[in-house]
Amino acid sequence: MFDPIVAFFQRVFTAIGRGIGLVVAWLLWPFVAAGNWYRQRSWLLKGPIGLILIGLVLFYGYFIWQTQAWTNFNEDFIDQYKLAERKVPAGSPMSGPGATSTGQSTTGGTANNLAGVATQPMESTPEALAAVQLPAGTVCQTSAIVDVTADLIDFNVNENAWISSMLLYKVGLFGLDWDDTPWLDNKASFQRGVNQAIRRTSVELVDSLGRMRGTSGINNALQSARGNMQFDEETWYFGINPFGPKTPTPSFYRAAMKDLRSFNTSLSKCEAIFDGRSDNLVEFLDRVANDLGNTSAILRERSENHNGGWFDTRADDRFWFAYGQLYGYYGILSAAGADFDNVVAQRGLLPIWTETIKQLRAALRIQPWIISNGEEAGWIMPTHLATMGFYTLRVRSNIVEMRDILAR
């Protein structure tokens, strides 16, 4: 009685198997034909072609390894800075003739005028600070923001290969942009997210936080760092438009890292200024909030209008960009809490600041193997974009609240 049914399913599965075999044969045919052609050639031709094929295999092997190996990735990387052990805000005297043995600024004298950035942020001006001449041998506190920003650049382009400007990443998969595929683009998106936080911070360092002592003008090292960080993310050693050799993207970012470290060296010698007033912190938080708001809008648009679940090939790009951005701001905002320690304490921001850092760290725990952009009410495919968007909005909400408290 069941024989016709069994025979029917046998025919169905046989047809499916034959179809799969035809697809596989179609995909493998060019390689089989090339192999047959290669075997019929002489060694005079086989040798060079074989070397080229070996080179391509090694080239692609290196590329694939670099896209999958996240060297020194650490969600708790901020712990290495020991920010809680800092005793004075950035730019204030911490040792030497201009400071007491406890690391706090002296009472009276020129050192106290400089430390006025920490004790009376709303009354100190860059012009007054620039006029101060500290005794020789005074050591000032470096900026944790600058330290973390420089190290994030180092992490992006030295400890790891910068994926977006690698030749095989630019070539894509048979001409298809890697960002339009589900493979080999997660690290590139993550790096670009970190880079977005670095770029935003480098602009704020120039515009409001760092100035040259004696002139109140823009610090040259920070100006150079900002310019280098604005360079595009995809330049290789050679380009078509314009045609010719080029300086690759990582070289510009490495130069920016050196510029940032140069600024901190000058700051440690009390030759530069870190203007740690509350109004500058307001401006900085406002820019960060806007940056995160833009990312949240991108996540929301993709989550609401493209519910492809595990088959949405652009969902991983959006997710890992946002993840990288939060990774960068986790370090930078933790550092800002140390650089603006006096402002945070005086304005009663410590509880909400601490909560914001905890929320940033909580977002970094979301590391799914496969990014899914399912419907929010779905029960089969999760919606990782909506989850990341929730954390991004929560962090942004706290930053806006801190900004509003400071602006009162």
PAKE-131244 format. One line per 10 residues: number of its first residue (from 1); their letters; for each residue y negated, x negated, z of C-alpha. Coordinates in pm, 1 decimal. Last residue first. Layout:
N
NUM = A = Y X Z; ...
//
This chain:
408
408 = RALIDRMEVI = -7369.8 -2291.6 3403.3; -7253.8 -2513.9 3117.1; -6989.7 -2691.8 3329.3; -6819.4 -2366.0 3421.5; -6829.0 -2249.7 3058.5; -6668.7 -2571.0 2935.4; -6395.5 -2541.3 3196.3; -6324.5 -2183.6 3084.2; -6317.0 -2290.1 2718.6; -6067.9 -2565.9 2805.6
398 = NSRVRLTYFG = -5849.7 -2315.4 2992.6; -5845.1 -2079.3 2694.4; -5765.4 -2366.4 2457.4; -5461.7 -2461.7 2663.5; -5337.2 -2102.7 2660.3; -5408.2 -2069.9 2288.5; -5203.6 -2378.1 2206.4; -4918.4 -2267.1 2432.1; -4904.2 -1925.1 2263.9; -4929.1 -2078.7 1916.1
388 = MTALHTPMIW = -4628.5 -2297.3 1995.4; -4429.6 -1988.0 2086.7; -4553.8 -1795.3 1782.7; -4451.3 -2085.5 1559.3; -4107.6 -2107.0 1722.9; -4016.3 -1751.7 1630.0; -3645.0 -1716.4 1695.9; -3398.1 -1583.4 1431.6; -3143.9 -1324.3 1544.8; -3335.1 -1097.2 1780.9
378 = GAEEGNSIIW = -3653.1 -1019.4 1588.1; -3958.6 -864.2 1750.7; -4174.4 -1172.2 1690.2; -4034.4 -1199.7 1338.8; -3868.1 -1528.4 1256.5; -4034.3 -1860.1 1182.2; -3753.8 -2095.7 1275.5; -3783.4 -2470.1 1327.3; -3446.9 -2645.8 1341.5; -3355.8 -2893.7 1614.7
368 = PQIRLAARLQ = -3597.6 -2730.5 1859.6; -3834.3 -2953.1 2061.0; -4042.0 -2740.7 2298.1; -4087.6 -2965.4 2603.6; -4421.6 -3084.1 2466.9; -4574.4 -2742.7 2537.9; -4504.5 -2789.3 2909.8; -4701.4 -3115.6 2908.5; -5004.7 -2941.7 2762.8; -4968.1 -2665.4 3019.1
358 = KITETWIPLL = -4952.1 -2918.2 3302.7; -5266.7 -3089.7 3172.7; -5445.8 -2754.9 3168.2; -5330.7 -2678.4 3522.4; -5471.8 -3008.6 3647.5; -5806.6 -2933.7 3484.8; -5802.0 -2581.6 3631.6; -5747.9 -2713.3 3984.6; -5982.6 -3017.7 3949.2; -6280.4 -2836.8 3801.4
348 = GRQAVVNDFD = -6482.8 -2799.8 4121.0; -6809.9 -2916.7 3965.2; -6838.5 -3228.5 4178.7; -6475.0 -3331.8 4134.3; -6458.7 -3292.7 3755.3; -6798.8 -3461.1 3717.0; -6698.3 -3758.5 3932.7; -6363.5 -3801.4 3757.4; -6522.7 -3801.8 3412.7; -6336.6 -4110.9 3289.6
338 = AGAASLIGYY = -6023.7 -4014.7 3485.6; -6011.0 -3653.0 3366.1; -6094.0 -3777.7 3017.4; -5775.1 -3985.2 3025.7; -5562.2 -3676.5 3088.9; -5760.9 -3508.1 2810.7; -5678.6 -3791.6 2569.1; -5309.1 -3814.4 2656.9; -5230.7 -3444.0 2634.6; -5473.2 -3423.6 2344.3
328 = GYLQGYAFWF = -5251.8 -3649.2 2134.6; -4928.6 -3465.6 2216.0; -5108.0 -3134.2 2160.0; -5205.3 -3249.6 1811.5; -4856.0 -3378.2 1743.3; -4701.6 -3044.4 1844.5; -4951.2 -2854.0 1628.3; -4859.7 -3071.6 1329.5; -4492.2 -3036.0 1419.9; -4503.6 -2656.0 1413.5
318 = RDDARTDFWG = -4710.4 -2618.8 1097.0; -4491.0 -2859.4 901.2; -4170.5 -2703.4 1039.8; -4283.3 -2357.5 924.9; -4339.5 -2478.1 569.1; -3975.6 -2445.8 455.0; -3937.7 -2090.8 587.4; -3560.1 -2049.0 560.6; -3488.6 -2067.3 934.6; -3684.5 -1745.8 981.8
308 = GNHNESRERL = -3869.6 -1649.5 666.7; -4133.1 -1443.4 843.7; -4430.9 -1556.7 637.6; -4736.3 -1340.8 706.7; -4759.3 -1315.4 1085.0; -4622.8 -1656.0 1185.9; -4798.7 -1844.8 909.4; -5135.4 -1685.6 984.7; -5089.0 -1726.5 1360.5; -5002.8 -2094.1 1332.9
298 = IASTNGLDNA = -5306.7 -2162.1 1114.2; -5532.0 -1970.0 1355.5; -5396.2 -2169.2 1649.8; -5471.8 -2492.6 1467.1; -5832.8 -2387.3 1412.8; -5865.8 -2287.1 1777.8; -5726.5 -2623.5 1886.1; -6007.7 -2801.1 1703.3; -6268.0 -2558.8 1836.6; -6148.2 -2617.5 2193.1
288 = VRDLFEVLND = -6156.5 -2995.2 2139.9; -6514.6 -2975.3 2011.4; -6625.0 -2761.6 2308.7; -6451.7 -2995.2 2552.7; -6648.4 -3291.2 2413.3; -6978.5 -3104.6 2424.2; -6926.2 -2996.2 2783.8; -6819.2 -3349.8 2878.2; -7142.5 -3477.2 2728.3; -7336.5 -3223.3 2934.2
278 = SRGDFIAECK = -7152.1 -3343.4 3246.1; -7271.4 -3699.8 3205.8; -7026.6 -3982.8 3146.1; -7229.8 -4191.8 2902.7; -6997.3 -4486.5 2848.3; -7236.1 -4772.7 2793.2; -7189.8 -5120.4 2650.1; -7244.2 -5475.0 2774.3; -7097.6 -5412.6 3120.4; -6836.2 -5681.9 3053.1
268 = SLSTNFSRLD = -6562.0 -5417.3 3078.1; -6762.4 -5206.8 2833.6; -6771.5 -5489.0 2582.3; -6392.5 -5519.2 2599.2; -6367.2 -5141.8 2576.4; -6571.7 -5145.0 2258.0; -6356.7 -5419.6 2108.3; -6042.7 -5216.4 2185.3; -6191.4 -4928.1 1991.3; -6280.0 -5152.2 1698.1
258 = KMAARYFSPT = -5930.0 -5301.4 1692.2; -5777.5 -4952.0 1675.5; -6018.0 -4857.9 1394.7; -5904.9 -5164.9 1197.9; -5543.2 -5054.8 1244.5; -5640.6 -4712.7 1109.0; -5796.8 -4867.4 800.7; -5489.6 -5081.5 737.3; -5259.7 -4780.2 785.5; -5428.8 -4598.7 492.2
248 = PTKPGFPNIG = -5349.7 -4858.0 228.8; -5617.9 -5084.2 75.2; -5604.6 -5020.2 -296.5; -5479.4 -5177.8 -618.5; -5573.3 -5016.9 -948.7; -5651.0 -4690.7 -1124.8; -5909.0 -4464.8 -963.9; -5731.3 -4229.8 -960.6; -5392.1 -4386.3 -1030.1; -5329.4 -4569.3 -705.2
238 = FYWTEEDFQM = -5174.5 -4885.3 -564.5; -5121.5 -5005.1 -207.1; -5072.7 -4647.7 -81.9; -5337.7 -4393.5 19.8; -5217.2 -4070.6 186.9; -5407.0 -4013.0 512.2; -5766.1 -4024.4 387.4; -6018.2 -4247.3 567.2; -6199.9 -4067.7 849.4; -6041.7 -4301.4 1105.7
228 = NGRASQLANN = -6211.5 -4604.1 949.0; -6556.6 -4448.1 972.5; -6505.6 -4344.4 1334.0; -6384.8 -4691.9 1430.3; -6684.3 -4854.2 1260.6; -6926.1 -4634.1 1451.8; -6738.2 -4707.0 1773.6; -6772.0 -5081.3 1716.3; -7138.1 -5049.1 1618.7; -7238.0 -4849.9 1928.2
218 = IGSTGRMRGL = -7489.0 -4587.3 1824.3; -7833.1 -4647.6 1964.1; -7941.1 -4630.0 2327.4; -8115.3 -4961.1 2254.1; -8058.6 -5183.8 2557.6; -7688.3 -5109.0 2603.8; -7517.2 -4973.4 2293.5; -7399.0 -4615.1 2321.4; -7067.3 -4441.2 2384.1; -7001.0 -4079.8 2485.6
208 = SDVLEVSTRR = -7226.6 -3867.3 2264.5; -7198.4 -3899.4 1888.8; -6985.2 -4210.2 1861.0; -6719.0 -4122.6 2117.6; -6727.0 -3763.4 1993.7; -6636.9 -3869.0 1640.2; -6353.1 -4092.9 1759.6; -6216.8 -3803.5 1967.6; -6193.4 -3568.1 1671.0; -6024.8 -3834.2 1459.1
198 = IAQNVGRQFS = -5770.9 -3917.1 1730.6; -5680.6 -3550.9 1784.7; -5629.8 -3506.4 1409.4; -5424.7 -3825.6 1396.9; -5179.1 -3685.2 1650.5; -5133.5 -3383.7 1422.8; -5100.2 -3608.0 1116.4; -4828.5 -3803.5 1295.1; -4637.2 -3485.0 1377.6; -4658.8 -3367.0 1016.8
188 = AKNDLWPTDD = -4526.2 -3702.1 890.0; -4247.0 -3695.9 1149.5; -4134.4 -3350.7 1041.8; -4138.4 -3427.0 668.0; -3789.1 -3561.2 593.5; -3627.1 -3232.1 493.5; -3706.0 -2859.0 488.9; -3885.7 -2886.6 153.3; -4240.8 -2792.5 56.6; -4387.0 -3069.6 274.4
178 = WDLGFLGVKY = -4169.8 -3315.0 79.0; -4377.8 -3231.6 -228.5; -4153.7 -3153.6 -525.2; -4161.3 -3419.5 -800.7; -3786.9 -3484.4 -788.0; -3810.9 -3486.0 -407.4; -4149.9 -3634.5 -325.3; -4328.7 -3922.7 -497.0; -4584.4 -3944.4 -214.4; -4309.4 -3967.6 48.8
168 = LLMSSIWANE = -4131.4 -4228.7 -161.6; -4448.8 -4440.4 -176.8; -4526.9 -4428.8 195.0; -4876.7 -4293.5 263.4; -4776.1 -3988.0 468.5; -4505.7 -4175.5 662.2; -4717.9 -4418.6 865.9; -4438.0 -4647.8 984.4; -4388.2 -4642.0 1360.5; -4479.9 -4887.9 1637.1
158 = NVNFDILDAT = -4765.1 -5009.1 1419.9; -4914.6 -4704.6 1244.1; -4879.2 -4402.8 1473.7; -4809.7 -4568.6 1809.0; -5094.7 -4814.5 1758.5; -5324.9 -4525.6 1672.7; -5212.8 -4350.6 1991.6; -5276.3 -4674.3 2181.2; -5634.9 -4688.8 2057.7; -5694.7 -4327.8 2163.7
148 = VDVIASTQCV = -5537.7 -4387.6 2506.0; -5753.1 -4692.6 2579.8; -6069.3 -4527.4 2446.0; -6017.7 -4220.0 2663.3; -5934.6 -4444.8 2960.9; -6276.7 -4603.8 2928.5; -6314.7 -4945.3 3089.1; -6450.6 -4989.4 3439.4; -6724.1 -5251.5 3470.9; -6692.8 -5615.6 3575.5
138 = TGAPLQVAAL = -6997.1 -5797.0 3712.1; -6994.9 -6173.0 3648.3; -7364.3 -6200.8 3572.6; -7578.0 -5959.1 3772.3; -7641.9 -5623.1 3607.8; -7947.6 -5561.2 3394.6; -8038.3 -5190.4 3385.5; -8261.7 -5078.6 3098.4; -7973.5 -4915.8 2914.5; -7899.6 -4691.8 3211.1
128 = AEPTSEMPQT = -8252.1 -4552.3 3214.9; -8244.7 -4485.0 2839.8; -7898.8 -4331.1 2861.2; -8033.3 -4082.6 3113.5; -7930.1 -4024.0 3472.2; -8036.5 -3699.7 3641.0; -7743.5 -3474.5 3540.8; -7479.1 -3734.5 3617.3; -7592.9 -3809.9 3968.6; -7311.8 -4001.5 4141.9
118 = AVGALNNATG = -7113.4 -4120.9 3841.4; -7390.9 -4196.6 3593.2; -7592.4 -4312.2 3892.8; -7350.2 -4603.4 3897.3; -7597.7 -4776.1 3669.0; -7886.0 -4723.8 3910.7; -7665.7 -4831.0 4199.8; -7594.9 -5158.2 4025.9; -7966.8 -5218.6 3980.0; -8048.5 -5227.9 4344.7
108 = GTTSQGTSTA = -7969.3 -4974.5 4612.2; -7627.5 -4888.1 4743.6; -7356.1 -5079.5 4564.8; -7117.8 -4914.5 4320.7; -6762.6 -4852.1 4430.6; -6484.1 -5110.4 4371.5; -6411.4 -5152.1 4740.6; -6541.8 -5507.8 4735.1; -6888.6 -5377.7 4646.7; -7024.2 -5379.7 4293.6
98 = GPGSMPSGAP = -7284.4 -5567.1 4089.0; -7184.5 -5910.0 4214.4; -6824.3 -5871.1 4096.3; -6597.4 -5567.6 4084.8; -6591.0 -5202.4 3976.7; -6928.7 -5147.8 3812.9; -6940.0 -4806.4 3636.4; -6868.4 -4770.8 3263.2; -6577.7 -4528.2 3304.9; -6569.4 -4353.9 3641.5
88 = VKREALKYQD = -6473.1 -4541.3 3959.8; -6153.4 -4573.3 4165.4; -5880.5 -4567.8 3902.6; -5538.6 -4545.9 4067.8; -5482.2 -4186.3 3957.4; -5497.7 -4299.4 3594.2; -5177.1 -4502.9 3624.1; -5188.9 -4578.8 3249.7; -4809.7 -4583.1 3208.4; -4785.6 -4218.0 3316.2
78 = IFDENFNTWA = -4962.0 -4104.6 2995.7; -4647.0 -4171.4 2793.4; -4470.4 -3877.3 2958.9; -4370.6 -3704.9 2632.5; -4233.7 -4033.5 2503.4; -4192.6 -4135.7 2139.9; -4144.2 -4511.8 2149.2; -3999.7 -4522.5 1795.5; -3945.7 -4186.3 1627.9; -3662.5 -4279.3 1389.0
68 = QTQWIFYGYF = -3597.4 -3996.7 1138.9; -3869.9 -4052.4 878.8; -3835.8 -4430.8 904.3; -3459.5 -4414.1 849.1; -3501.1 -4195.9 540.3; -3751.8 -4441.0 390.4; -3536.0 -4745.7 465.9; -3232.0 -4578.4 308.0; -3441.2 -4472.3 9.7; -3543.3 -4832.8 -56.3
58 = LVLGILILGI = -3193.6 -4965.5 13.1; -3040.2 -4716.8 -231.9; -3314.2 -4786.8 -486.7; -3259.3 -5162.3 -458.3; -2883.1 -5119.8 -505.4; -2951.4 -4910.8 -815.7; -3188.1 -5175.4 -956.1; -2934.8 -5449.7 -887.1; -2663.9 -5250.0 -1063.3; -2889.8 -5195.6 -1364.5
48 = PGKLLWSRQR = -2963.9 -5569.5 -1384.6; -2593.1 -5662.5 -1365.5; -2447.1 -5384.7 -1583.1; -2649.0 -5486.5 -1887.4; -2521.2 -5841.5 -1926.3; -2201.4 -5721.3 -1761.3; -2122.6 -5522.6 -2075.8; -2149.3 -5146.3 -2090.1; -1863.1 -4892.4 -2095.7; -1854.9 -4850.1 -1717.1
38 = YWNGAAVFPW = -2225.3 -4760.3 -1709.8; -2185.5 -4477.3 -1962.0; -1904.9 -4324.7 -1760.4; -2111.8 -4354.1 -1443.6; -2416.7 -4199.0 -1611.9; -2204.6 -3905.6 -1729.9; -2061.1 -3858.3 -1380.5; -2410.1 -3874.9 -1227.6; -2553.4 -3626.0 -1475.8; -2253.1 -3392.7 -1424.0
28 = LLWAVVLGIG = -2270.3 -3385.9 -1045.3; -2508.2 -3091.0 -1014.1; -2337.3 -2893.3 -1288.3; -1993.6 -2968.3 -1138.9; -2115.1 -2850.4 -798.0; -2248.7 -2528.1 -950.5; -1927.1 -2473.7 -1148.5; -1714.8 -2530.8 -838.3; -1921.6 -2282.3 -641.3; -1866.9 -2025.8 -914.7
18 = RGIATFVRQF = -1491.6 -2090.7 -924.0; -1473.3 -2049.4 -547.1; -1667.2 -1723.0 -563.3; -1441.8 -1596.0 -844.0; -1131.1 -1687.0 -648.0; -1278.6 -1518.0 -340.9; -1332.6 -1195.6 -533.8; -996.0 -1210.7 -711.2; -816.5 -1261.1 -382.5; -1019.4 -978.7 -230.5
8 = FAVIPDFM = -898.5 -742.0 -504.2; -537.5 -859.5 -478.8; -536.6 -787.2 -106.0; -676.3 -439.5 -169.0; -423.2 -370.4 -447.2; -139.3 -495.8 -223.7; -236.6 -285.4 76.5; 0.0 0.0 0.0
//
